[in-house]
Amino acid sequence: MGQKDFDFEGLEIYQRARSLRKMFYDLARRLPVEEKYLLRPQIFDAARSLTNNIAEGRGRFYYQSQVRFMRDALGSLNELIDDLNICLDEKFFDEDYLNGFKEECYELRAKLKAYVSYLRKSQRGNQK
């Protein structure tokens, strides 16, 4: 096992979030020109915040700090889902295409929630 296995880069949730970030960056670059200074930076920021929070949370020593950053990652993920809804409402992209993004988001959200649950159980186990 390498160092990566014990760091944030070895986490499945980070790897999935990183893949999702790349997908969202691609989507944002294909938005209409009138969204260059509105929705595009919003998507870039939320996608970057998603992976940044997972990475920073993994580096925290205390379980509660880790949980807080994972919750922030969930907030960024929800923001991205809302950005997809904006794209849908404004008809920027095909609905099936956007629903594929949403499915990826929902899967990651479930995994993030499971990781938060794992952290909480681990914290309770260490307090015994």
C-alpha positions in Angstrom: 0.0 0.0 0.0 1.2 3.5 -0.9 0.8 6.7 1.0 -2.2 7.5 -1.1 -4.2 4.7 0.5 -4.1 6.5 3.8 -4.6 10.0 2.6 -7.6 11.8 1.1 -6.7 10.7 -2.4 -7.3 7.1 -1.4 -10.9 7.8 -0.4 -13.5 6.6 -2.8 -15.6 9.7 -2.1 -12.7 11.9 -3.0 -12.1 10.0 -6.2 -15.7 10.2 -7.2 -15.9 13.9 -6.3 -12.8 14.6 -8.4 -14.4 12.9 -11.3 -17.6 14.8 -10.8 -15.6 18.1 -10.5 -14.1 17.4 -13.9 -17.5 16.7 -15.4 -18.9 20.0 -13.9 -16.0 22.0 -15.2 -16.7 20.6 -18.7 -20.4 21.5 -18.4 -19.6 25.0 -17.1 -17.3 25.6 -20.1 -20.1 24.8 -22.5 -22.6 27.2 -20.9 -24.0 30.0 -23.1 -21.8 33.1 -23.3 -24.3 35.1 -21.2 -23.5 32.8 -18.2 -19.7 33.4 -18.4 -19.8 35.7 -15.3 -22.8 34.3 -13.6 -23.4 30.5 -13.5 -20.0 29.4 -14.8 -18.0 30.8 -11.8 -20.7 29.5 -9.4 -20.3 25.9 -10.8 -16.5 26.2 -10.7 -16.5 27.3 -7.1 -19.0 24.7 -5.9 -17.2 21.9 -7.7 -13.8 23.0 -6.3 -15.3 23.4 -2.8 -16.6 19.8 -3.0 -13.2 18.2 -3.4 -11.4 20.8 -1.2 -13.7 20.1 1.7 -13.2 16.4 1.5 -9.4 16.8 1.3 -9.4 19.3 4.2 -11.7 17.2 6.3 -9.6 14.1 5.9 -6.6 16.1 7.2 -8.3 17.0 10.5 -7.5 15.1 13.6 -10.8 15.3 15.5 -13.8 13.4 14.2 -16.1 16.5 14.7 -13.9 18.6 12.4 -13.9 15.8 9.8 -17.7 15.6 10.0 -18.1 19.4 9.6 -16.0 19.4 6.4 -17.9 16.5 5.0 -21.2 18.4 5.7 -19.7 21.4 3.9 -18.9 19.0 1.0 -22.6 17.9 1.0 -23.6 21.5 0.9 -21.5 22.1 -2.2 -22.9 19.0 -3.8 -26.4 20.2 -3.2 -25.4 23.6 -4.7 -24.3 21.7 -7.8 -27.6 19.9 -8.0 -29.4 23.2 -7.9 -27.1 24.5 -10.6 -28.2 21.6 -12.7 -31.8 22.6 -12.1 -31.0 26.1 -13.3 -29.5 24.6 -16.5 -32.7 22.5 -16.9 -35.0 25.4 -16.2 -33.2 27.6 -18.7 -32.9 24.7 -21.2 -29.2 25.0 -21.6 -28.8 21.3 -22.0 -30.8 18.2 -22.7 -32.8 16.9 -19.7 -31.4 13.3 -20.1 -27.8 14.7 -20.1 -28.5 16.7 -16.9 -30.2 13.7 -15.2 -27.1 11.7 -15.7 -25.2 14.3 -13.8 -27.8 14.3 -11.1 -27.6 10.5 -10.7 -23.8 10.9 -10.2 -24.5 13.5 -7.6 -27.1 11.4 -5.7 -24.7 8.5 -5.6 -21.9 10.6 -4.2 -24.3 12.2 -1.7 -25.3 8.8 -0.4 -21.6 7.8 0.0 -20.8 11.1 1.8 -23.6 10.6 4.2 -22.4 7.0 4.8 -18.9 8.3 5.5 -20.3 10.9 8.0 -22.1 8.1 9.7 -18.9 6.0 9.8 -17.0 8.9 11.3 -19.7 9.3 14.0 -19.6 5.6 14.9 -15.8 5.7 15.0 -15.9 8.7 17.4 -18.4 6.9 19.7 -16.1 3.8 19.6 -13.1 5.8 20.7 -14.9 7.3 23.6 -15.5 4.0 25.3 
